[in-house]
Amino acid sequence: MMKSTFAHMFSKSSNNMKSSEIRELLKLLNSPEMISFAGGLPNPDAFPIEKLKPVMDHVMASHARDALQYGTTEGHNKLRDVIARGMGEHYGAPQQMSNILITNGSQQGLNLISKVFLNPGDKVLTGNPTYLGAIMAFVAHEASISAVTIDEQGMVPELLEDKLKYLDRRKEHPKFMYLVPTFQNPTGVTIPHKRREKIYEIMCKYDLILVEDDPYGLLRFEGKREPLMKSFDDENRVIYLGTFSKILAPGFRVGWMAAPEEIIRKVSIAKQAEDLCTNSFGQFCVFEAMYHNILFPHIEEIVNLYRKKRDLMIDALETHFPKDVRWNKPQGGLFLWLVMPDYINTLTMLPKAIENNVAYVTGEPFFPNGGGHNTMRLNYSYATDDQIVEGIKRLADVIKEFIDENKGKIAEDYVSIP
Ligand SMILES: Cc1ncc(COP(=O)(O)O)c(C=O)c1O
């Protein structure tokens, strides 16, 4: 291997950046035999390709001079306006256009928020576990993450308050808290209404800002919609991140931030240095897809598709998996969360799974403060139905063998730091 010539020149913050395990694993999708439950990809069969072709033709025929041009940093005004109104109509959290900034996917939103809020060493509160892409953004800006254990209903208000009291005593005021309240990545859990209200109450008491990341909220298969944290936001302390990645197509790289105007102005300045503006063509396509009523019927279609895939995966788990393994049944989103017996390390087991041509994501990297060595995340949206059944069978064989080999062993030095 070539010796690195540049190691001493890379910045301190770039050395905090670790390549995501998910990204690394996505490379495995290239092998034709591999059945991967590892990524978080929408199913390409479900992209509304035929419906989008006339939309793109229309963009080129009627709006090409703007759609091919640079746009304003805040984004295409018609798109900002329809999102601002849509947040009122669909989420009970009406916005003005000036509160909306179009981002290059919500991942950019996370990076921009980190850029404008975080100094090295600043505290950020998250759930334990939480979305890896968010951890990566915060760590890249040298934040210190303080994670609060979640249960099957997400962030536990009492534990959050305990953590805030503890930090208060140490005079460490977190810059913000980050939550994916609905169908969280990685666990699929959703915070119920009452808990959301309680969390908001605690946020107000401790003067806390919330980053509410919501890529999956509209992918609900059943059950009642929970209100956005943003819909309680009388005190203007919620920064909401939305995205078209999971409800239309991630290739457009179009998402948005809804936040107080002062934050939008600051973030726009940071965004100028990053990319000048979000992809104009993508923004025009997304706007026209909404204007021509393609988006919501499409969401209905993918909800039906993913519900079927979730059920198929759960049926296969029930049929093939050993009973020592537990999993949940989220009412939406893209993921199931599995907990193995304590003596199973899913990272140690992964090469065995890959050898058997099935891939998953290990749970541990989602835990900023450690833990989760016996957990894994399974994605059900991407694989075909046949692959789901076959892949779960393969994984069950791997797990059974691993349980036989490891049963009775005591979990080695896994210390979960609260
Ligand atoms: C919780 C969460 N936030 C943000 C993102 C980033 O999405 P995008 O940048 O495509 O909008 C993802 C992607 O999987 C996610 O799961």
The ligand as a Gaussian input file, in Angstrom:
#p B3LYP/6-31G(d) Opt

LIG

0 1
 C      -32.492000      10.124000       9.582000
 C      -31.908000      10.562000       8.284000
 N      -31.604000      11.855000       8.101000
 C      -31.080000      12.300000       6.964000
 C      -30.827000      11.445000       5.907000
 C      -30.211000      12.012000       4.659000
 O      -31.126000      12.044000       3.616000
 P      -30.991000      12.975000       2.349000
 O      -29.729000      13.755000       2.458000
 O      -31.022000      12.068000       1.179000
 O      -32.184000      13.876000       2.397000
 C      -31.125000      10.089000       6.040000
 C      -30.828000       9.154000       4.948000
 O      -30.969000       7.981000       5.027000
 C      -31.686000       9.633000       7.251000
 O      -31.996000       8.352000       7.458000

